[in-house]
Amino acid sequence: MPTRPWRPDPPSAEERIDWPADFGTRFLVTVDVEEEFDWSAPLDRRHRATTAMRAFPAAHRRFAAAGVGLTCMVDYPVAVDPASVAILSECLNDGRSEIGAQLHAWVTPPYREVVDPFTSHAGNLPLALEAAKLDTLTEALAQGFGTGPRIFRSGRYGLGPSSLGLLAERGYRIDSSMRALHDYGDEGGMDFGGIVAHGFRRDRMIELPLTSVFDGRLRRCGPRLYRCAGQVPYGRGVLARAGLLNRIPLTPEGVGIADALAGIDRSLQDGIRLLVLSFHSPTLEPGHTPYVRDARDRTQFDRWWDAVFDRLAERGVLPTTVADILAALDRRPG
């Protein structure tokens, strides 16, 4: 394993997206639609169950009732499961939802690598193997849903130095694999600590990082201070509780309502025009992820979204879709 993780360059001023004025400020909800596995155990190709998809229709109806489409980043075990494809195909009837791709390298053929933390990030694989797995996934989605995906996410945020070029060659338009302000180097992954939440263009692709922001009185020192605090036991928690520095990703998974609302407000103060929110589909059914362990957690999950949607509406932030994003950006090519 290399001693230094791949760290993409921060976008230049020329790369950063200049959103059209009439686009306003919007938000996109993305779902990592995937198989169930034990998040605390080593990854295993044998873990491919998709039983949590039975909870997807009811969740989708709640989002649809709020006027929000779901951008479904579907991985290979889900894409080749007829029951899951039928569920997701029904969701597309809302006119807002879209099927995207999510590459979980360890459960996507061809299987030529030893599964470990490093190879689970697809961008760490040899170029030919990353491309072959991407082709397998893309073809499965096209066969299952009748059209090729336009938006992509690398599982475990495993985008690598060649990934955007591979995506562009295969007709993808948008990537959303970079998780702003997060460093996964200790897990064998990539370092996105220098990436902020503004969208940008690179390698013929539109990059829409998952939204994370620093909040607190010391937020201007965010990247360096947060990294240093991580080397001290409970250092980051102490900073957050003291109101000094808090990194807030916009997800109901591990982020409380109060922090999420503060994160929305900070994102808008930072001038972020497109907020990208996310969660994992197995979270919809208790017991599959650490974030929803029981019915009480599941109720809190719904309350989180209700509070977030209320705050976004108060601030004039409207839901958007992949189609709307591409239409806006194609009017203003960069």
Secondary structure, DSSP 4 states (H G I P E B T S, - for coil): --SS---PPPPPTTTB----GGG-SEEEEEEEE-----TTS---TT----GGGGGHHHHHHHHHHTT---EEEE-HHHHT-HHHHHHHHHHGGGSS-EEEEEE-GGGSS---S--STTTTSGGGS-HHHHHHHHHHHHHHHHHHHSS--SEEEEGGG---TTHHHHHHHTT--EE---BTT-B-GGGTS-B-TT--SS-EEETTEEE-PBPEEEESTTGGGHHHHHHHHTTSTTHHHHHHHTTS-EEEES-SSS--HHHHHHHHHHHHHTT-SEEEEEEEGGGGSTTSBTTB-SHHHHHHHHHHHHHHHHHHHHTTPEE--HHHHHHHHHHS--
